[in-house]
Amino acid sequence: MNQSGLKNMVVLKNLPSNIVEEAILILKANSKIMQNEKIENKKTEGNDKVKNNKENDYILKEAEMLISNYITRIEKRKKEKNEIQKKIDFKCKNLKRVVMVMGIIILIETVVLLIR
């Protein structure tokens, strides 16, 4: 299967929201952003349009909040995994040192016992 034609998608389910049941995110291809881009909302006039915009804005804000919370949870997990891995590496180095010292002590004791 040719994966170059596939899009990067993330499906978010079981979200803590009263409005959004499921969210599907389609990610852009790997591209570097040179400058921060601002997205400006255009204000429209008219009562029907204003009411629809308020409802749509509420839904969009809810979706943005859910997505940002999801991304922060992922980043938090990565940070916790890195911290745990550092602790494990530190303990492994200490264990290697202790084993080496114990090996040297055992070697010296066996040489002393053989000499007697």
N, C-alpha and C positions, 0 to 999 in steps of 0.2 A: 504494500500500500504506500502510495506516495504521500508523505506527510507534509510536503511543502505547500500543498493546497489546503491543508487543514488550518483552522483558526484556533488560536489559544483561547479556550473557554473555561470559565469557572462557574459552577452551579452551586448556589447557596440555598440550602434547605433548612427547615426547622429554625427559622429566624425568630428572635424575640420581638415580634411586631404584631400589631392588631390589623394592619393594612396589608403588608407584604407577606405573601406566603412563600414565594420562591423567587430568587433573583438569578438571572443569567448574565454573567459579565463576559463580554468579548473583548479580549485584550489586543492592543495594536501590536504589530510586528516590532521586533527589537529596533528601536530608533533612538538616537540621542537627541536630547532637547538642548538646544543652544541657549535659549533665553526663556524666561518665564512668560507664559502667555496668559493674558487675562481674558476671561469669558464674561461678557457683559450681557445682562438680560435687557431685552427691549421692552419698555413699558407700552402696553396697548391701552386704548381708551374704549369705553363702552361698559355697561353694567354686566352684560353676559360674559364678555371676555374677561373682565376683572374677576368675576366669581370663579370662572373656570381656571384662570391663572392662579388664584389663591388656592384652589383645591389641588391643582397640578403642582404648585410650589410646595404644598404640604406633603404631597406624595413624594416628590423629588427629594425634599429635605429628609424625609423618613428613609428613603432608599440610600441617600448619601451617608446618613448617620449609620445605617446598618453596615454598609460597605466599609466605612472608616473603622468601625468597631471590629469588624472581621479582620481587617488588615493589621490593626494594632495587636490583636490577639495572636496573629501569626508571627509578627515581629517579636512579641513578648516570649513566645515559645522558643523561637530561635535563640534569643538572648539567654534564656534559662538553660537551653541545651548547651550553649557555649560555656556558660559558667560551670555546669555540671561536668563537662568534658575537661575543663581546666583543673577542677578538683580531682578528678580521676587520674589525670596525668601527673599531678603533684604527688598523689598517694602512691602511684606506680613507681615514680622515681625514688621516693623514700623507701619503699619496699625493696627495690633493687639494692640500695645502699645498705640496708639492714642485712639482707641476704649475703652481700659480699663481706661485710664485717663478720658475720657469724661463720661464714666459710673459712675466713682467715683464722679466726679463733679456733675453730675445730682442727684446722690443719696444724696450727702451732701445738695444740694439746696432743694430737696424735704423734707428732715428732718428739715431744717431751716424754710421752709414755714409752715410745720405742727406744729412746736413749736410756731410760732407767732400766 
